[in-house]
């Protein structure tokens, strides 16, 4: 399955929303709900897009293991419906909270603020004739001194969100029982460069990791005094650490992607037991991408599969459980000069055709389905291997 989708303005960031259509969906056509944030030319023209994409049929070249309800509809264009919410400033990152019936999202704006929104009525309006009301943020985090990208909702405790900015600070915000949000006055500090990404632990309420342009990954505990700094600091790469992903199936695996194009896999057990964690080597590193890594995410349905996107206009899929003997190393021709390069055994698939890919996310309810956003729009696809 492969479908392309254009929107009025490029979107640096998006999230696939939870829906009520069932888990582990395998039969075509598919439907998905997406929320995305724009990067418009003028500050006042920016929007949050709330989208429903339906009639996602398999293409004629897809494997017949997953049947389409009507073979005559193969390769037909999907149906896109959307609602828009006015947003002050370009949206660097948008993330959704997945633990409640309501659709709550946060947007990191170029105005140095993070806004929290309730888009529940906008999502439901995509399946009804009732227009959504005008919407303003539920709450705005205004403690950062500069804009940023790092943003993540806790996957185990509803209402907890972390934000990191170019000001090198991380702020913790949470909702109380009445649904009112408050931000701690004291930030987490310790990074020497901008905080590029944050990931909560999928297995505990108080642990999270951060990535920075200071080339480090740091592990933090909410329960510790802010003055103590991180529990653990790792010199992870020889360039900016752009993105992180904590494996949702194996709690010991963390993936990181860097500005040099290298991405690495870390065993947290090794880091925790190391006498000098600043000198620890990753469990594995891959140098396939030739430009900065822009997104990295473990597959929710396969513990060893990973999606990685880069500024080299490639989105690659990897299975880290695969091995190949050196004598069986594969090769392929790449680039305008047809340069022969070695293909890692773990590389499953290369998706191309988009320019400046910014993010890629797996669909949590449709195994193997991915959505990616780039300057040239969105791709929604599912490979035979995934």
C-alpha positions in Angstrom: 0.0 0.0 0.0 1.3 3.4 -0.9 -0.7 6.7 -1.0 0.5 10.3 -1.1 -1.3 13.3 0.4 -0.7 17.0 -0.1 -1.7 19.8 2.4 -1.7 23.5 2.1 1.4 24.0 4.2 4.3 21.6 5.0 4.0 19.9 8.4 7.2 19.3 10.4 5.4 17.1 12.9 2.3 14.9 13.2 0.8 12.2 15.3 -1.5 9.2 14.5 -4.5 9.4 16.7 -6.1 6.6 18.6 -9.5 5.5 17.1 -12.3 3.1 17.9 -12.0 0.9 14.8 -10.3 -1.9 16.5 -6.7 -3.1 17.1 -4.6 -5.3 15.0 -6.5 -4.4 11.8 -5.3 -6.3 8.7 -8.1 -6.0 6.1 -8.2 -3.3 3.5 -9.4 -0.6 3.0 -7.9 1.1 6.0 -8.9 4.4 7.8 -6.6 6.5 10.0 -6.9 9.7 11.9 -4.0 12.2 12.0 -3.2 15.5 13.8 -0.5 17.7 12.3 1.0 21.1 12.7 1.9 23.5 9.9 4.9 25.7 9.0 3.3 28.5 7.1 5.0 31.4 5.5 3.2 33.9 7.8 2.9 33.4 11.5 -0.9 34.1 11.4 -1.6 31.4 8.8 -0.5 28.4 10.8 -3.0 25.7 11.7 -3.4 22.4 13.5 -4.8 20.0 10.9 -7.2 17.3 12.3 -7.5 14.7 9.5 -9.4 11.6 8.6 -8.0 9.5 5.7 -10.2 6.7 4.6 -10.5 4.2 1.7 -6.8 3.3 1.9 -6.7 0.4 -0.5 -3.9 -1.9 -1.2 -2.1 -1.3 -4.5 -2.0 -3.7 -7.3 1.5 -4.9 -6.5 0.7 -5.7 -2.9 0.8 -9.2 -1.5 -2.5 -11.0 -1.7 -2.2 -12.3 1.9 -4.3 -9.2 3.0 -7.4 -9.1 0.9 -9.1 -5.9 -0.3 -12.8 -5.9 0.0 -13.1 -5.0 -3.7 -10.3 -5.6 -6.2 -11.8 -3.1 -8.6 -10.9 -0.3 -6.1 -7.2 -1.0 -6.1 -5.0 2.1 -6.6 -7.9 4.5 -6.1 -7.2 7.7 -4.3 -8.1 7.7 -0.6 -10.7 10.2 0.8 -9.3 13.0 2.9 -11.5 15.0 5.3 -10.0 17.6 7.7 -10.8 20.3 10.2 -8.4 23.2 11.0 -7.6 25.1 14.2 -5.9 28.4 14.0 -2.5 28.4 15.7 -0.2 31.3 16.6 3.1 30.6 15.0 4.7 27.7 13.2 4.5 24.3 14.9 7.8 22.6 15.6 6.4 19.5 17.1 3.0 18.1 18.0 2.2 15.1 20.3 -1.0 13.4 21.4 -1.8 11.9 24.8 -3.1 8.4 24.3 -4.4 7.4 27.8 -7.8 9.1 27.9 -11.0 9.0 25.9 -10.4 12.7 25.0 -8.0 13.7 22.3 -5.5 16.0 24.1 -2.5 17.3 22.1 0.4 19.6 22.8 2.1 21.9 20.3 5.6 23.3 20.5 5.4 26.7 18.8 8.1 28.9 17.3 6.8 31.6 19.7 8.7 29.9 22.6 5.4 28.5 24.0 3.9 25.0 24.3 0.1 24.9 24.0 -2.2 22.1 25.2 -5.4 21.6 23.3 -8.6 19.5 23.5 -9.4 18.5 19.9 -11.9 15.8 20.8 -14.8 17.6 19.1 -12.8 18.2 16.0 -12.0 14.5 15.7 -15.6 13.5 16.3 -16.8 16.1 13.7 -15.0 14.1 11.0 -17.6 11.4 11.5 -20.7 13.6 11.8 -22.3 16.7 10.3 -21.8 18.8 13.5 -19.2 21.5 13.0 -16.6 21.8 15.7 -16.5 24.9 17.8 -13.7 27.5 17.7 -11.0 26.3 20.0 -8.4 28.0 22.2 -5.6 26.3 24.2 -6.5 24.7 27.5 -3.2 25.8 28.9 0.1 27.3 27.7 3.6 26.6 29.0 5.4 29.9 28.9 8.5 29.2 31.0 10.9 28.5 28.2 13.2 31.3 27.1 13.5 30.0 23.5 11.7 27.7 21.1 12.2 24.0 21.0 11.3 20.6 19.7 11.5 18.1 22.6 8.0 17.1 23.7 6.5 13.9 25.1 3.4 12.8 27.0 3.8 10.1 29.7 2.6 6.7 28.3 1.7 5.4 31.8 0.2 8.4 33.6 -2.4 10.6 32.0 -1.7 14.4 32.0 2.0 14.4 32.5 4.1 16.1 29.8 7.7 17.1 29.4 9.1 19.9 27.2 12.7 20.7 26.3 13.9 23.7 24.4 16.9 25.5 22.8 17.3 27.2 26.2 18.8 23.9 27.5 16.0 23.4 30.0 13.4 20.7 30.5 10.0 21.6 32.2 7.5 19.2 33.7 3.8 19.9 33.4 0.9 17.9 34.8 -2.8 17.9 35.2 -4.6 17.6 38.5 -7.8 15.7 39.2 -9.8 18.6 38.0 -8.0 18.6 34.7 -6.1 21.9 35.3 -2.5 22.0 34.2 0.4 23.4 36.1 4.1 23.7 35.2 6.8 23.3 37.8 8.8 26.5 38.3 12.1 24.7 38.6 13.4 23.1 35.4 15.7 20.1 34.9 19.1 21.5 33.9 22.4 19.9 33.0 22.5 19.8 29.2 25.1 22.1 27.6 23.2 22.5 24.4 19.6 22.6 23.1 17.4 19.7 24.2 16.3 18.0 21.0 14.1 15.2 22.1 12.6 13.6 25.2 11.2 10.1 25.8 9.3 9.0 28.9 10.0 5.4 30.1 7.1 3.2 28.9 7.5 1.2 32.2 7.5 3.7 35.0 6.0 7.0 36.0 9.1 8.9 36.9 12.0 8.1 34.5 12.7 9.8 31.2 15.6 10.3 28.8 16.7 13.4 26.9 18.8 14.0 23.8 20.8 17.2 23.1 23.0 19.0 20.7 25.8 18.6 23.4 26.1 15.0 22.0 24.8 13.4 25.1 21.8 11.3 26.3 20.8 11.9 29.9 18.6 9.8 32.1 16.5 11.6 34.7 14.2 10.8 37.7 11.3 13.1 38.5 11.6 12.2 42.2 15.1 13.5 42.5 15.9 17.1 43.4 16.4 19.2 40.4 19.8 20.3 41.8 21.1 16.8 41.6 20.8 16.8 37.8 20.5 13.6 35.7 21.0 10.1 37.1 23.1 9.2 34.1 25.0 11.0 31.3 26.2 9.2 28.1 28.4 10.6 25.4 26.2 9.1 22.7 27.4 10.5 19.4 30.1 12.7 17.8 27.5 15.2 16.7 24.1 16.5 17.9 21.7 13.8 19.2 18.5 14.7 17.3 16.0 11.9 18.2 15.2 9.1 20.6 12.9 6.1 20.8 12.4 3.9 23.9 11.3 0.3 22.9 7.8 -0.3 24.1 8.3 -4.1 24.2 11.8 -4.5 25.5 12.4 -1.9 28.3 16.2 -2.2 28.0 16.5 -0.9 24.4 16.8 2.7 23.5 17.5 4.0 20.0 19.1 7.4 19.1 19.7 9.2 15.9 22.4 11.9 15.3 23.2 14.8 13.0 26.0 12.8 11.3 23.5 10.3 10.0 24.5 7.6 12.5 21.9 5.9 14.6 22.7 3.7 17.6 21.0 1.1 19.8 21.7 1.2 23.6 21.2 -1.5 26.2 20.1 0.4 29.4 21.3 -2.4 31.6 24.9 -1.8 30.4 24.6 1.9 31.0 23.2 1.5 34.5 26.0 -0.9 35.6 28.9 1.0 34.0 31.5 2.5 36.2 32.0 5.3 33.7 28.9 5.6 31.5 30.4 8.5 29.5 32.7 5.9 27.9 30.2 3.2 27.1 29.8 2.1 23.5 26.4 1.4 22.0 25.2 -2.2 21.5 25.0 -1.4 17.8 25.5 1.5 15.4 24.6 2.0 11.8 26.0 4.4 9.3 23.7 4.0 6.3 22.1 7.5 6.2 24.3 10.2 4.8 22.6 13.2 6.4 21.1 14.0 9.8 18.6 11.5 11.3 15.3 13.3 11.6 13.1 10.6 13.1 13.5 7.2 14.7 10.8 4.9 16.1 10.5 1.3 17.2 7.6 -0.7 15.7 4.8 -1.3 18.2 4.1 -4.8 17.0 7.7 -6.2 16.6 10.4 -5.8 19.3 13.3 -5.8 16.8 12.0 -3.6 14.0 12.8 0.1 13.7 11.9 2.9 11.3 14.5 5.7 10.6 14.2 8.8 8.5 16.9 11.1 7.4 17.6 14.4 5.6 19.0 12.3 2.8 15.4 11.7 1.7 15.4 8.1 2.8 13.1 6.3 5.2 14.6 3.0 6.1 13.1 -0.1 7.9 15.5 -2.3 10.0 15.1 -5.6 11.7 17.9 -5.9 14.3 17.3 -9.6 14.9 18.8 -10.4 11.5 22.4 -11.4 10.9 24.4 -12.2 7.8 27.9 -13.8 7.5 30.5 -11.4 6.1 30.8 -13.6 3.0 27.1 -13.2 2.3 27.2 -9.4 2.7 24.8 -7.9 0.1 25.6 -4.9 -2.1 23.6 -2.3 -4.1 24.2 0.6 -6.5 23.4 4.0 -5.1 23.6 7.6 -6.2 24.0 9.2 -9.6 27.3 7.5 -10.1 26.0 4.0 -9.3 28.5 3.6 -6.4 28.4 0.1 -5.0 27.7 0.0 -1.3 27.4 -2.8 1.2 23.9 -3.4 2.5 23.6 -4.2 6.2 21.9 -7.5 6.9 19.4 -5.7 9.1 18.2 -3.3 6.4 14.8 -4.5 5.3 13.4 -1.7 3.1 14.2 1.8 1.7 11.3 4.2 1.1 12.1 7.1 -1.2 10.3 9.8 -3.2 9.8 12.4 -0.5 12.0 15.5 -0.1 13.2 16.5 3.4 11.4 13.8 5.5 10.8 15.2 8.9 8.9 12.5 10.9 7.7 8.9 10.5 5.3 7.1 12.8 4.0 3.5 13.0 0.2 3.0 13.3 -0.4 1.4 16.6 -3.6 -0.3 15.5 -2.6 -1.3 11.9 0.5 -3.6 12.1 3.1 -2.6 9.6 1.5 0.7 8.5 3.7 3.8 8.5 3.0 7.5 7.9 5.7 10.0 7.0 5.7 13.8 6.6 8.0 15.8 4.5 8.3 19.2 2.7 6.5 17.5 -0.2 3.5 16.2 1.9 2.5 13.0 3.5 3.0 9.3 2.5 0.9 6.5 4.0 2.3 3.1 3.2 2.7 -0.5 4.2 5.5 -2.7 2.8 5.4 -6.4 2.2 8.2 -6.8 4.8 6.3 -4.8 7.5 
